[in-house]
Amino acid sequence: MPQLNPAPWFVILLFSWLIFLTIIPTKVLNHTSPNEPAPLTAEKHKTQPWDWPWQ
């Protein structure tokens, strides 16, 4: 039974993980997002104290 011989399947497993960990992430990371995040402004909002009408 050839499925019990681990030699060819282990090599296939190693090569597939080699491809998954080296080639595919570089191709995926080369894509850029069309909506780049804009930097937030550092200005603080002016807040008004809340005066309760019954005091």
N, C-alpha and C positions, 0 to 999 in steps of 0.2 A: 504494500500500500504506500504510494508516494506521499500521501498527506502526513504520514508520521515521520518523514524525514525532515528535520528542521532546517537543514542547510540552505536550500534555495529560498525558503520563506523568510528566514532571518535576514538574508541579504536584501530581499525585496523590501522588508520592513525598514532596514537601515537606509536604503536609498530613498524610500518614500519620505521618511522623516528628514533626511538631508535636504530634500527638495522643499518640504513644508517649512523648514526652519531657515533656509537661506534664500531661496529664489522667490518664493511667494510673498514674504513680508516686504522685500524691497520693491516689488512691483505694486503692492497695495499702497505702500507709503509714498510712492511717487505721485499719486493722485492728489490734487489739491481741492479743497472745498471752495465752492463758489461764494459762500457767505463767510468771509473772514470776520472774526469778532472785532468789534471796534473797541479801542481803549476807553475805559471809563474816565470821566472827568473828576478831578479832585475837589471841585467846588462843593461847599457845604450849603445845604438848603437853610434858609432863614425860617426858623419856627417862631410862631407867636404863642405866648402863654394862653392857655384856655381858661377864660374867666367864666365860672359857672353863673348863670343868670340869677340864681336864688340866693347868692351870698352877698 
